[in-house]
Amino acid sequence: MAITFFAAAPANAAPIRSDGSGNTVLLIHGFDPDGAADTNCAEYWGDAITHFSKSGWNNVATFGYYSSGPENDCNFSYSGGTRETSITSIAKLLADTIYYSWTINNEKIDVVAHSMGGLVIRSMLYHVANGTPGWPTHLYIEDVVTLGTPHDGAAPEQVLLCRRVFLDQRQCTQMTPGSAFLRDLPETPSSGSPAFRTDWTVVSSFHDFTTGGNSGVGVNAGHKIQYQSDPKIGHSALKSLGSGSHRGKIWHKSVGAWSAWGGRAGPLEQARKAVYHQSSH
């Protein structure tokens, strides 16, 4: 892969954090467990795109990193991605995409990621914050929401199945609990710029048997949302269910304790709230 060198940050000030639906929301899909790795973003994110559009967002974009077929239908995509492509390499491509599409124009965006996509954005912001050579010097990411992301690794039975079916391809190995990739990521997710704090919200469900209820919130994020073991909120539903009231609890860093279990909006609606506000409520 080509190495891109970035100049120092521009002299103009970082954009201002604000409430509203004016930011582009960039959606990042997860690991493809079926057949050839070729995620159709329009199908994968159809419910989310509809939910955000009906709620006033005019700019919703998708980033894809599999493309064994010609119709992945993502706004931005990596033409050579397979399950053997490391999450770090995908993260570098995502960083370049965000920098040249928005940051270089002093525009901020929000990111909503499902499953392994949350590890992509977490890896990306870590390398940007760490000053890794060849990466952008800064990115203006206002809010990040992860839905069912295996922050502490995927469920053991899922990892075993993944590694058997795909013969230990790299992404399966990296999502294994305790992997070198996961150990390298800081417990507190990074921001894209010291001058522009990224607000993190992580969402999980105890009926998510791919990631698990605890791994899905297994980082020191500013906001955490967990749903009880409800068959309506499995791994896939975390990226597609916006309506209804569901039993869940919420943790805010400013409070430092979990709320009581109670009726909560669906995960897509929680994601919408998180990217609307300067700090999710």
PyRosetta script that sets phi, psi and omega in degrees:
from pyrosetta import init, pose_from_sequence

init()
pose = pose_from_sequence("MAITFFAAAPANAAPIRSDGSGNTVLLIHGFDPDGAADTNCAEYWGDAITHFSKSGWNNVATFGYYSSGPENDCNFSYSGGTRETSITSIAKLLADTIYYSWTINNEKIDVVAHSMGGLVIRSMLYHVANGTPGWPTHLYIEDVVTLGTPHDGAAPEQVLLCRRVFLDQRQCTQMTPGSAFLRDLPETPSSGSPAFRTDWTVVSSFHDFTTGGNSGVGVNAGHKIQYQSDPKIGHSALKSLGSGSHRGKIWHKSVGAWSAWGGRAGPLEQARKAVYHQSSH")
pose.set_psi(1, 144.6)
pose.set_omega(1, -179.1)
pose.set_phi(2, -70.8)
pose.set_psi(2, 143.8)
pose.set_omega(2, 176.4)
pose.set_phi(3, -96.8)
pose.set_psi(3, 128.8)
pose.set_omega(3, 179.2)
pose.set_phi(4, -106.5)
pose.set_psi(4, 131.0)
pose.set_omega(4, 178.0)
pose.set_phi(5, -103.6)
pose.set_psi(5, 134.3)
pose.set_omega(5, -174.9)
pose.set_phi(6, -111.2)
pose.set_psi(6, 140.6)
pose.set_omega(6, 176.4)
pose.set_phi(7, -74.7)
pose.set_psi(7, 171.9)
pose.set_omega(7, 178.1)
pose.set_phi(8, -62.4)
pose.set_psi(8, 159.6)
pose.set_omega(8, -178.7)
pose.set_phi(9, -57.9)
pose.set_psi(9, 143.3)
pose.set_omega(9, 179.7)
pose.set_phi(10, -65.4)
pose.set_psi(10, 160.3)
pose.set_omega(10, -175.1)
pose.set_phi(11, -73.1)
pose.set_psi(11, -25.0)
pose.set_omega(11, -177.4)
pose.set_phi(12, -67.3)
pose.set_psi(12, 150.2)
pose.set_omega(12, -174.7)
pose.set_phi(13, -69.4)
pose.set_psi(13, 155.5)
pose.set_omega(13, 175.9)
pose.set_phi(14, -63.9)
pose.set_psi(14, 153.1)
pose.set_omega(14, 176.4)
pose.set_phi(15, -63.1)
pose.set_psi(15, 164.5)
pose.set_omega(15, -176.4)
pose.set_phi(16, -96.5)
pose.set_psi(16, 133.7)
pose.set_omega(16, 175.4)
pose.set_phi(17, -65.7)
pose.set_psi(17, 142.7)
pose.set_omega(17, -178.1)
pose.set_phi(18, -158.4)
pose.set_psi(18, 158.5)
pose.set_omega(18, 170.8)
pose.set_phi(19, -74.3)
pose.set_psi(19, 158.1)
pose.set_omega(19, 172.4)
pose.set_phi(20, 131.0)
pose.set_psi(20, 174.9)
pose.set_omega(20, -177.5)
pose.set_phi(21, -109.3)
pose.set_psi(21, 20.3)
pose.set_omega(21, -176.5)
pose.set_phi(22, -79.3)
pose.set_psi(22, -22.6)
pose.set_omega(22, 179.8)
pose.set_phi(23, -70.6)
pose.set_psi(23, 150.4)
pose.set_omega(23, 164.9)
pose.set_phi(24, -67.9)
pose.set_psi(24, 136.5)
pose.set_omega(24, 171.6)
pose.set_phi(25, -103.2)
pose.set_psi(25, 119.1)
pose.set_omega(25, 179.8)
pose.set_phi(26, -100.5)
pose.set_psi(26, 124.3)
pose.set_omega(26, -177.2)
pose.set_phi(27, -102.3)
pose.set_psi(27, 131.9)
pose.set_omega(27, -177.2)
pose.set_phi(28, -122.7)
pose.set_psi(28, 119.7)
pose.set_omega(28, -175.2)
pose.set_phi(29, -77.5)
pose.set_psi(29, 176.5)
pose.set_omega(29, -178.4)
pose.set_phi(30, -106.8)
pose.set_psi(30, -167.8)
pose.set_omega(30, -179.5)
pose.set_phi(31, -62.4)
pose.set_psi(31, 138.5)
pose.set_omega(31, 177.7)
pose.set_phi(32, -97.1)
pose.set_psi(32, 110.6)
pose.set_omega(32, -176.2)
pose.set_phi(33, -91.0)
pose.set_psi(33, 0.3)
pose.set_omega(33, -171.5)
pose.set_phi(34, -117.6)
pose.set_psi(34, 128.9)
pose.set_omega(34, 171.9)
pose.set_phi(35, 53.2)
pose.set_psi(35, -143.1)
pose.set_omega(35, 176.7)
pose.set_phi(36, -72.0)
pose.set_psi(36, 140.3)
pose.set_omega(36, -178.1)
pose.set_phi(37, -73.9)
pose.set_psi(37, 102.2)
pose.set_omega(37, -178.4)
pose.set_phi(38, -156.8)
pose.set_psi(38, 86.9)
pose.set_omega(38, -176.1)
pose.set_phi(39, -83.6)
pose.set_psi(39, 125.1)
pose.set_omega(39, 174.0)
pose.set_phi(40, -86.4)
pose.set_psi(40, 107.8)
pose.set_omega(40, -173.7)
pose.set_phi(41, -63.2)
pose.set_psi(41, -36.3)
pose.set_omega(41, -179.0)
pose.set_phi(42, -63.7)
pose.set_psi(42, -36.7)
pose.set_omega(42, 177.3)
pose.set_phi(43, -77.0)
pose.set_psi(43, -45.6)
pose.set_omega(43, -176.9)
pose.set_phi(44, -60.0)
pose.set_psi(44, -42.5)
pose.set_omega(44, -174.1)
pose.set_phi(45, -107.7)
pose.set_psi(45, 15.6)
pose.set_omega(45, -175.0)
pose.set_phi(46, -55.0)
pose.set_psi(46, -46.4)
pose.set_omega(46, -178.8)
pose.set_phi(47, -66.6)
pose.set_psi(47, -38.8)
pose.set_omega(47, -179.7)
pose.set_phi(48, -68.0)
pose.set_psi(48, -42.4)
pose.set_omega(48, 179.0)
pose.set_phi(49, -60.6)
pose.set_psi(49, -44.1)
pose.set_omega(49, 178.3)
pose.set_phi(50, -63.4)
pose.set_psi(50, -43.6)
pose.set_omega(50, -177.5)
pose.set_phi(51, -62.7)
pose.set_psi(51, -47.1)
pose.set_omega(51, -179.1)
pose.set_phi(52, -68.8)
pose.set_psi(52, -39.8)
pose.set_omega(52, -178.9)
pose.set_phi(53, -63.6)
pose.set_psi(53, -42.4)
pose.set_omega(53, 179.4)
pose.set_phi(54, -69.0)
pose.set_psi(54, -19.3)
pose.set_omega(54, -179.1)
pose.set_phi(55, -95.3)
pose.set_psi(55, 7.6)
pose.set_omega(55, 172.9)
pose.set_phi(56, 108.0)
pose.set_psi(56, 2.3)
pose.set_omega(56, 178.4)
pose.set_phi(57, -86.4)
pose.set_psi(57, 122.3)
pose.set_omega(57, 178.7)
pose.set_phi(58, -93.0)
pose.set_psi(58, -15.5)
pose.set_omega(58, -175.9)
pose.set_phi(59, -125.8)
pose.set_psi(59, 98.9)
pose.set_omega(59, 175.2)
pose.set_phi(60, -124.3)
pose.set_psi(60, 123.8)
pose.set_omega(60, -177.1)
pose.set_phi(61, -125.0)
pose.set_psi(61, 162.1)
pose.set_omega(61, -178.8)
pose.set_phi(62, -127.3)
pose.set_psi(62, 146.5)
pose.set_omega(62, 176.5)
pose.set_phi(63, -122.1)
pose.set_psi(63, 127.5)
pose.set_omega(63, 180.0)
pose.set_phi(64, -121.5)
pose.set_psi(64, 151.6)
pose.set_omega(64, -178.0)
pose.set_phi(65, -132.4)
pose.set_psi(65, 12.4)
pose.set_omega(65, 170.7)
pose.set_phi(66, -119.2)
pose.set_psi(66, 144.1)
pose.set_omega(66, 179.5)
pose.set_phi(67, -161.4)
pose.set_psi(67, 51.2)
pose.set_omega(67, 176.2)
pose.set_phi(68, -72.4)
pose.set_psi(68, -16.9)
pose.set_omega(68, 176.5)
pose.set_phi(69, -118.1)
pose.set_psi(69, 169.0)
pose.set_omega(69, -173.4)
pose.set_phi(70, -85.5)
pose.set_psi(70, -5.5)
pose.set_omega(70, -170.3)
pose.set_phi(71, -121.6)
pose.set_psi(71, 49.4)
pose.set_omega(71, 179.8)
pose.set_phi(72, -73.9)
pose.set_psi(72, -18.1)
pose.set_omega(72, 170.6)
pose.set_phi(73, 55.0)
pose.set_psi(73, 40.1)
pose.set_omega(73, 174.7)
pose.set_phi(74, -103.5)
pose.set_psi(74, 145.6)
pose.set_omega(74, 178.6)
pose.set_phi(75, -63.9)
pose.set_psi(75, -38.5)
pose.set_omega(75, 176.2)
pose.set_phi(76, -129.0)
pose.set_psi(76, 135.1)
pose.set_omega(76, -178.3)
pose.set_phi(77, -153.0)
pose.set_psi(77, 159.0)
pose.set_omega(77, 177.7)
pose.set_phi(78, -102.5)
pose.set_psi(78, 117.9)
pose.set_omega(78, -169.2)
pose.set_phi(79, -72.5)
pose.set_psi(79, -14.2)
pose.set_omega(79, -176.1)
pose.set_phi(80, -117.6)
pose.set_psi(80, 17.0)
pose.set_omega(80, -173.5)
pose.set_phi(81, -74.7)
pose.set_psi(81, 136.5)
pose.set_omega(81, 174.7)
pose.set_phi(82, -134.7)
pose.set_psi(82, -179.5)
pose.set_omega(82, 176.5)
pose.set_phi(83, -69.0)
pose.set_psi(83, -12.9)
pose.set_omega(83, 178.4)
pose.set_phi(84, -87.4)
pose.set_psi(84, -13.3)
pose.set_omega(84, 177.4)
pose.set_phi(85, -69.7)
pose.set_psi(85, 126.7)
pose.set_omega(85, -177.2)
pose.set_phi(86, -67.5)
pose.set_psi(86, 150.7)
pose.set_omega(86, 177.7)
pose.set_phi(87, -60.9)
pose.set_psi(87, -34.8)
pose.set_omega(87, 179.0)
pose.set_phi(88, -63.7)
pose.set_psi(88, -40.4)
pose.set_omega(88, 178.5)
pose.set_phi(89, -65.3)
pose.set_psi(89, -39.8)
pose.set_omega(89, 176.4)
pose.set_phi(90, -63.6)
pose.set_psi(90, -41.1)
pose.set_omega(90, -179.9)
pose.set_phi(91, -61.2)
pose.set_psi(91, -38.1)
pose.set_omega(91, 178.6)
pose.set_phi(92, -65.4)
pose.set_psi(92, -41.6)
pose.set_omega(92, 177.7)
pose.set_phi(93, -64.7)
pose.set_psi(93, -39.4)
pose.set_omega(93, 177.5)
pose.set_phi(94, -64.3)
pose.set_psi(94, -42.8)
pose.set_omega(94, 179.4)
pose.set_phi(95, -59.2)
pose.set_psi(95, -45.4)
pose.set_omega(95, 179.0)
pose.set_phi(96, -63.1)
pose.set_psi(96, -40.6)
pose.set_omega(96, 179.7)
pose.set_phi(97, -61.2)
pose.set_psi(97, -47.6)
pose.set_omega(97, -178.4)
pose.set_phi(98, -67.3)
pose.set_psi(98, -41.5)
pose.set_omega(98, -178.1)
pose.set_phi(99, -61.7)
pose.set_psi(99, -50.5)
pose.set_omega(99, -174.5)
pose.set_phi(100, -80.1)
pose.set_psi(100, -19.3)
pose.set_omega(100, 179.5)
pose.set_phi(101, -90.8)
pose.set_psi(101, -30.3)
pose.set_omega(101, -174.5)
pose.set_phi(102, -134.3)
pose.set_psi(102, -54.6)
pose.set_omega(102, -172.2)
pose.set_phi(103, -58.8)
pose.set_psi(103, -43.1)
pose.set_omega(103, -178.0)
pose.set_phi(104, -61.0)
pose.set_psi(104, -22.5)
pose.set_omega(104, 176.8)
pose.set_phi(105, -96.1)
pose.set_psi(105, 12.3)
pose.set_omega(105, 179.8)
pose.set_phi(106, 62.8)
pose.set_psi(106, 33.1)
pose.set_omega(106, 178.7)
pose.set_phi(107, -106.0)
pose.set_psi(107, 139.3)
pose.set_omega(107, 176.2)
pose.set_phi(108, -98.6)
pose.set_psi(108, 153.0)
pose.set_omega(108, 177.6)
pose.set_phi(109, -135.2)
pose.set_psi(109, 168.8)
pose.set_omega(109, 171.3)
pose.set_phi(110, -115.2)
pose.set_psi(110, 153.8)
pose.set_omega(110, -179.4)
pose.set_phi(111, -127.6)
pose.set_psi(111, 132.2)
pose.set_omega(111, 171.3)
pose.set_phi(112, -121.1)
pose.set_psi(112, 123.9)
pose.set_omega(112, -174.9)
pose.set_phi(113, -127.7)
pose.set_psi(113, 143.2)
pose.set_omega(113, 179.1)
pose.set_phi(114, -113.1)
pose.set_psi(114, 138.1)
pose.set_omega(114, 171.8)
pose.set_phi(115, 55.4)
pose.set_psi(115, -128.2)
pose.set_omega(115, -177.6)
pose.set_phi(116, -60.7)
pose.set_psi(116, -22.6)
pose.set_omega(116, 177.5)
pose.set_phi(117, -58.2)
pose.set_psi(117, -30.6)
pose.set_omega(117, 177.1)
pose.set_phi(118, -67.8)
pose.set_psi(118, -31.5)
pose.set_omega(118, 175.7)
pose.set_phi(119, -71.7)
pose.set_psi(119, -30.6)
pose.set_omega(119, 176.1)
pose.set_phi(120, -62.6)
pose.set_psi(120, -50.1)
pose.set_omega(120, -178.1)
pose.set_phi(121, -69.1)
pose.set_psi(121, -35.0)
pose.set_omega(121, 178.7)
pose.set_phi(122, -66.0)
pose.set_psi(122, -42.8)
pose.set_omega(122, 176.6)
pose.set_phi(123, -64.4)
pose.set_psi(123, -41.8)
pose.set_omega(123, -178.8)
pose.set_phi(124, -59.5)
pose.set_psi(124, -50.9)
pose.set_omega(124, -176.4)
pose.set_phi(125, -69.4)
pose.set_psi(125, -29.1)
pose.set_omega(125, 174.9)
pose.set_phi(126, -62.9)
pose.set_psi(126, -47.6)
pose.set_omega(126, -177.9)
pose.set_phi(127, -68.9)
pose.set_psi(127, -35.7)
pose.set_omega(127, 176.4)
pose.set_phi(128, -65.1)
pose.set_psi(128, -47.9)
pose.set_omega(128, -179.2)
pose.set_phi(129, -65.3)
pose.set_psi(129, -30.8)
pose.set_omega(129, -177.7)
pose.set_phi(130, -81.4)
pose.set_psi(130, -8.7)
pose.set_omega(130, -179.1)
pose.set_phi(131, 70.9)
pose.set_psi(131, 32.6)
pose.set_omega(131, 179.5)
pose.set_phi(132, -59.6)
pose.set_psi(132, 127.9)
pose.set_omega(132, -178.1)
pose.set_phi(133, -55.2)
pose.set_psi(133, 137.9)
pose.set_omega(133, 178.7)
pose.set_phi(134, 89.7)
pose.set_psi(134, -9.6)
pose.set_omega(134, 179.1)
pose.set_phi(135, -94.4)
pose.set_psi(135, 159.7)
pose.set_omega(135, 174.8)
pose.set_phi(136, -55.0)
pose.set_psi(136, 147.7)
pose.set_omega(136, 178.7)
pose.set_phi(137, -73.8)
pose.set_psi(137, -22.3)
pose.set_omega(137, -177.6)
pose.set_phi(138, -164.7)
pose.set_psi(138, 156.4)
pose.set_omega(138, 174.2)
pose.set_phi(139, -141.4)
pose.set_psi(139, 143.3)
pose.set_omega(139, 179.9)
pose.set_phi(140, -101.6)
pose.set_psi(140, 85.4)
pose.set_omega(140, 178.1)
pose.set_phi(141, -107.6)
pose.set_psi(141, 110.3)
pose.set_omega(141, -176.3)
pose.set_phi(142, -74.9)
pose.set_psi(142, -49.9)
pose.set_omega(142, -178.1)
pose.set_phi(143, -135.9)
pose.set_psi(143, 143.9)
pose.set_omega(143, 171.4)
pose.set_phi(144, -124.5)
pose.set_psi(144, 133.0)
pose.set_omega(144, 173.2)
pose.set_phi(145, -123.7)
pose.set_psi(145, 127.1)
pose.set_omega(145, 174.3)
pose.set_phi(146, -111.5)
pose.set_psi(146, 137.2)
pose.set_omega(146, -177.3)
pose.set_phi(147, -118.6)
pose.set_psi(147, 108.6)
pose.set_omega(147, 178.6)
pose.set_phi(148, 64.7)
pose.set_psi(148, 34.9)
pose.set_omega(148, 179.3)
pose.set_phi(149, -84.8)
pose.set_psi(149, 133.1)
pose.set_omega(149, -179.7)
pose.set_phi(150, -79.2)
pose.set_psi(150, 71.7)
pose.set_omega(150, -176.7)
pose.set_phi(151, -61.8)
pose.set_psi(151, -33.1)
pose.set_omega(151, 175.9)
pose.set_phi(152, -104.1)
pose.set_psi(152, 16.6)
pose.set_omega(152, -178.5)
pose.set_phi(153, 102.1)
pose.set_psi(153, 154.7)
pose.set_omega(153, 179.0)
pose.set_phi(154, -73.2)
pose.set_psi(154, 163.8)
pose.set_omega(154, 178.7)
pose.set_phi(155, -58.0)
pose.set_psi(155, 138.0)
pose.set_omega(155, -174.2)
pose.set_phi(156, -52.3)
pose.set_psi(156, -42.8)
pose.set_omega(156, -179.3)
pose.set_phi(157, -66.9)
pose.set_psi(157, -32.3)
pose.set_omega(157, 177.2)
pose.set_phi(158, -71.5)
pose.set_psi(158, -39.2)
pose.set_omega(158, 177.0)
pose.set_phi(159, -63.2)
pose.set_psi(159, -43.9)
pose.set_omega(159, 180.0)
pose.set_phi(160, -61.3)
pose.set_psi(160, -44.7)
pose.set_omega(160, 178.6)
pose.set_phi(161, -63.6)
pose.set_psi(161, -45.0)
pose.set_omega(161, -179.5)
pose.set_phi(162, -59.0)
pose.set_psi(162, -45.9)
pose.set_omega(162, -175.8)
pose.set_phi(163, -72.7)
pose.set_psi(163, -29.4)
pose.set_omega(163, 176.9)
pose.set_phi(164, -74.5)
pose.set_psi(164, -45.4)
pose.set_omega(164, -176.9)
pose.set_phi(165, -68.3)
pose.set_psi(165, -42.9)
pose.set_omega(165, -174.2)
pose.set_phi(166, -105.4)
pose.set_psi(166, 15.6)
pose.set_omega(166, 170.6)
pose.set_phi(167, 54.9)
pose.set_psi(167, 51.8)
pose.set_omega(167, 175.0)
pose.set_phi(168, 59.5)
pose.set_psi(168, 32.7)
pose.set_omega(168, 176.3)
pose.set_phi(169, -62.3)
pose.set_psi(169, 156.2)
pose.set_omega(169, -163.1)
pose.set_phi(170, -56.4)
pose.set_psi(170, -42.7)
pose.set_omega(170, -176.5)
pose.set_phi(171, -64.9)
pose.set_psi(171, -35.9)
pose.set_omega(171, 176.2)
pose.set_phi(172, -62.5)
pose.set_psi(172, -44.8)
pose.set_omega(172, -179.7)
pose.set_phi(173, -63.8)
pose.set_psi(173, -41.9)
pose.set_omega(173, -177.2)
pose.set_phi(174, -67.8)
pose.set_psi(174, -27.7)
pose.set_omega(174, 179.2)
pose.set_phi(175, -88.3)
pose.set_psi(175, 2.9)
pose.set_omega(175, 176.9)
pose.set_phi(176, -71.9)
pose.set_psi(176, 130.7)
pose.set_omega(176, 178.8)
pose.set_phi(177, -52.1)
pose.set_psi(177, 132.5)
pose.set_omega(177, 179.5)
pose.set_phi(178, 82.4)
pose.set_psi(178, 7.1)
pose.set_omega(178, -179.2)
pose.set_phi(179, -64.5)
pose.set_psi(179, 158.8)
pose.set_omega(179, 178.2)
pose.set_phi(180, -59.8)
pose.set_psi(180, -37.2)
pose.set_omega(180, 179.2)
pose.set_phi(181, -60.7)
pose.set_psi(181, -48.4)
pose.set_omega(181, -178.6)
pose.set_phi(182, -68.6)
pose.set_psi(182, -36.0)
pose.set_omega(182, -179.8)
pose.set_phi(183, -65.3)
pose.set_psi(183, -29.4)
pose.set_omega(183, -178.0)
pose.set_phi(184, -75.2)
pose.set_psi(184, -20.3)
pose.set_omega(184, -177.9)
pose.set_phi(185, -81.2)
pose.set_psi(185, 135.0)
pose.set_omega(185, -179.4)
pose.set_phi(186, -67.9)
pose.set_psi(186, 150.7)
pose.set_omega(186, -180.0)
pose.set_phi(187, -63.2)
pose.set_psi(187, -35.1)
pose.set_omega(187, 176.3)
pose.set_phi(188, -95.4)
pose.set_psi(188, 115.9)
pose.set_omega(188, -178.6)
pose.set_phi(189, -58.9)
pose.set_psi(189, 147.5)
pose.set_omega(189, -173.9)
pose.set_phi(190, -85.0)
pose.set_psi(190, 166.3)
pose.set_omega(190, 170.1)
pose.set_phi(191, -106.0)
pose.set_psi(191, 161.2)
pose.set_omega(191, -176.9)
pose.set_phi(192, -84.3)
pose.set_psi(192, -9.1)
pose.set_omega(192, -178.7)
pose.set_phi(193, -161.3)
pose.set_psi(193, 135.6)
pose.set_omega(193, 176.5)
pose.set_phi(194, -59.9)
pose.set_psi(194, -25.5)
pose.set_omega(194, -178.1)
pose.set_phi(195, -90.4)
pose.set_psi(195, -0.3)
pose.set_omega(195, -175.2)
pose.set_phi(196, -148.0)
pose.set_psi(196, 95.2)
pose.set_omega(196, -175.2)
pose.set_phi(197, -68.2)
pose.set_psi(197, 136.2)
pose.set_omega(197, 174.9)
pose.set_phi(198, -96.3)
pose.set_psi(198, 125.8)
pose.set_omega(198, -179.6)
pose.set_phi(199, -93.2)
pose.set_psi(199, 123.1)
pose.set_omega(199, -175.7)
pose.set_phi(200, -104.9)
pose.set_psi(200, 134.8)
pose.set_omega(200, 172.0)
pose.set_phi(201, -128.1)
pose.set_psi(201, 128.4)
pose.set_omega(201, -179.6)
pose.set_phi(202, -119.3)
pose.set_psi(202, 137.7)
pose.set_omega(202, -172.6)
pose.set_phi(203, -127.4)
pose.set_psi(203, 135.0)
pose.set_omega(203, 179.2)
pose.set_phi(204, -142.6)
pose.set_psi(204, 168.6)
pose.set_omega(204, 177.3)
pose.set_phi(205, -138.8)
pose.set_psi(205, 139.6)
pose.set_omega(205, 176.6)
pose.set_phi(206, -76.5)
pose.set_psi(206, -3.2)
pose.set_omega(206, 172.2)
pose.set_phi(207, -99.4)
pose.set_psi(207, 9.1)
pose.set_omega(207, 176.0)
pose.set_phi(208, -91.1)
pose.set_psi(208, 100.3)
pose.set_omega(208, -175.5)
pose.set_phi(209, -89.8)
pose.set_psi(209, 2.7)
pose.set_omega(209, 174.1)
pose.set_phi(210, -88.7)
pose.set_psi(210, -43.5)
pose.set_omega(210, -178.6)
pose.set_phi(211, -104.9)
pose.set_psi(211, -46.2)
pose.set_omega(211, -176.2)
pose.set_phi(212, 98.8)
pose.set_psi(212, 147.7)
pose.set_omega(212, -175.4)
pose.set_phi(213, -65.3)
pose.set_psi(213, -32.4)
pose.set_omega(213, -177.8)
pose.set_phi(214, -85.1)
pose.set_psi(214, -41.0)
pose.set_omega(214, 179.4)
pose.set_phi(215, -63.1)
pose.set_psi(215, -33.3)
pose.set_omega(215, -178.7)
pose.set_phi(216, -65.4)
pose.set_psi(216, -18.5)
pose.set_omega(216, 176.0)
pose.set_phi(217, -121.3)
pose.set_psi(217, 23.5)
pose.set_omega(217, -171.8)
pose.set_phi(218, -82.3)
pose.set_psi(218, 39.9)
pose.set_omega(218, 174.1)
pose.set_phi(219, -138.4)
pose.set_psi(219, 165.3)
pose.set_omega(219, -179.9)
pose.set_phi(220, -87.0)
pose.set_psi(220, 65.8)
pose.set_omega(220, -179.8)
pose.set_phi(221, -84.0)
pose.set_psi(221, 163.2)
pose.set_omega(221, 179.0)
pose.set_phi(222, -69.4)
pose.set_psi(222, -27.6)
pose.set_omega(222, -175.0)
pose.set_phi(223, -144.0)
pose.set_psi(223, 137.9)
pose.set_omega(223, 179.2)
pose.set_phi(224, -133.2)
pose.set_psi(224, 141.5)
pose.set_omega(224, 178.2)
pose.set_phi(225, -132.7)
pose.set_psi(225, 127.2)
pose.set_omega(225, 177.3)
pose.set_phi(226, -124.0)
pose.set_psi(226, 139.8)
pose.set_omega(226, 174.8)
pose.set_phi(227, -107.7)
pose.set_psi(227, 145.4)
pose.set_omega(227, 175.7)
pose.set_phi(228, -67.6)
pose.set_psi(228, 172.2)
pose.set_omega(228, -176.4)
pose.set_phi(229, -70.8)
pose.set_psi(229, 85.1)
pose.set_omega(229, -178.0)
pose.set_phi(230, -111.5)
pose.set_psi(230, 120.3)
pose.set_omega(230, -179.5)
pose.set_phi(231, -55.5)
pose.set_psi(231, -20.5)
pose.set_omega(231, 179.1)
pose.set_phi(232, -74.0)
pose.set_psi(232, -18.2)
pose.set_omega(232, -175.1)
pose.set_phi(233, -121.4)
pose.set_psi(233, 73.4)
pose.set_omega(233, 171.7)
pose.set_phi(234, -88.7)
pose.set_psi(234, -168.5)
pose.set_omega(234, -174.8)
pose.set_phi(235, -59.6)
pose.set_psi(235, -46.4)
pose.set_omega(235, -177.3)
pose.set_phi(236, -72.0)
pose.set_psi(236, -36.5)
pose.set_omega(236, -177.3)
pose.set_phi(237, -65.3)
pose.set_psi(237, -22.3)
pose.set_omega(237, 178.6)
pose.set_phi(238, -59.9)
pose.set_psi(238, -24.8)
pose.set_omega(238, 179.7)
pose.set_phi(239, -102.2)
pose.set_psi(239, 1.8)
pose.set_omega(239, -173.6)
pose.set_phi(240, -132.6)
pose.set_psi(240, -12.4)
pose.set_omega(240, -175.2)
pose.set_phi(241, -100.3)
pose.set_psi(241, 117.0)
pose.set_omega(241, 179.1)
pose.set_phi(242, -115.7)
pose.set_psi(242, -22.7)
pose.set_omega(242, -172.8)
pose.set_phi(243, -95.4)
pose.set_psi(243, 170.8)
pose.set_omega(243, 173.4)
pose.set_phi(244, 83.8)
pose.set_psi(244, 172.0)
pose.set_omega(244, 176.2)
pose.set_phi(245, -113.7)
pose.set_psi(245, 132.6)
pose.set_omega(245, -173.2)
pose.set_phi(246, -135.6)
pose.set_psi(246, 143.9)
pose.set_omega(246, -174.9)
pose.set_phi(247, -72.4)
pose.set_psi(247, 119.6)
pose.set_omega(247, -178.4)
pose.set_phi(248, -154.9)
pose.set_psi(248, 178.0)
pose.set_omega(248, 177.5)
pose.set_phi(249, -139.5)
pose.set_psi(249, 158.0)
pose.set_omega(249, -173.4)
pose.set_phi(250, -130.7)
pose.set_psi(250, 140.9)
pose.set_omega(250, 176.9)
pose.set_phi(251, -124.8)
pose.set_psi(251, 129.0)
pose.set_omega(251, 174.8)
pose.set_phi(252, -117.4)
pose.set_psi(252, 136.7)
pose.set_omega(252, -179.4)
pose.set_phi(253, -58.8)
pose.set_psi(253, -35.2)
pose.set_omega(253, -178.8)
pose.set_phi(254, -65.3)
pose.set_psi(254, -25.2)
pose.set_omega(254, 179.0)
pose.set_phi(255, -93.7)
pose.set_psi(255, -40.8)
pose.set_omega(255, 177.0)
pose.set_phi(256, 80.0)
pose.set_psi(256, 17.4)
pose.set_omega(256, 179.8)
pose.set_phi(257, -153.1)
pose.set_psi(257, 153.3)
pose.set_omega(257, 177.5)
pose.set_phi(258, -75.4)
pose.set_psi(258, 145.6)
pose.set_omega(258, 172.1)
pose.set_phi(259, -74.1)
pose.set_psi(259, 173.1)
pose.set_omega(259, 171.4)
pose.set_phi(260, -71.7)
pose.set_psi(260, 157.6)
pose.set_omega(260, 173.7)
pose.set_phi(261, -65.8)
pose.set_psi(261, 137.4)
pose.set_omega(261, 179.6)
pose.set_phi(262, -165.7)
pose.set_psi(262, -179.3)
pose.set_omega(262, 179.9)
pose.set_phi(263, -70.3)
pose.set_psi(263, 126.2)
pose.set_omega(263, -178.9)
pose.set_phi(264, -127.8)
pose.set_psi(264, 152.9)
pose.set_omega(264, 175.3)
pose.set_phi(265, -65.0)
pose.set_psi(265, 161.2)
pose.set_omega(265, 178.4)
pose.set_phi(266, -62.2)
pose.set_psi(266, 161.1)
pose.set_omega(266, -174.8)
pose.set_phi(267, -60.0)
pose.set_psi(267, -35.9)
pose.set_omega(267, 177.8)
pose.set_phi(268, -66.8)
pose.set_psi(268, -37.8)
pose.set_omega(268, 178.1)
pose.set_phi(269, -69.1)
pose.set_psi(269, -36.8)
pose.set_omega(269, 174.9)
pose.set_phi(270, -63.4)
pose.set_psi(270, -38.9)
pose.set_omega(270, 177.2)
pose.set_phi(271, -64.4)
pose.set_psi(271, -41.3)
pose.set_omega(271, 178.9)
pose.set_phi(272, -61.3)
pose.set_psi(272, -44.7)
pose.set_omega(272, 178.8)
pose.set_phi(273, -61.1)
pose.set_psi(273, -41.1)
pose.set_omega(273, -176.6)
pose.set_phi(274, -64.7)
pose.set_psi(274, -38.5)
pose.set_omega(274, -178.8)
pose.set_phi(275, -85.8)
pose.set_psi(275, -15.2)
pose.set_omega(275, 177.0)
pose.set_phi(276, -74.1)
pose.set_psi(276, -44.1)
pose.set_omega(276, -173.5)
pose.set_phi(277, -88.6)
pose.set_psi(277, 154.8)
pose.set_omega(277, 172.6)
pose.set_phi(278, -58.4)
pose.set_psi(278, -38.0)
pose.set_omega(278, 174.9)
pose.set_phi(279, -137.5)
pose.set_psi(279, 128.7)
pose.set_omega(279, -171.8)
pose.set_phi(280, -62.0)
pose.set_psi(280, 146.4)
pose.set_omega(280, -177.3)
pose.set_phi(281, -112.9)
pose.dump_pdb("model.pdb")
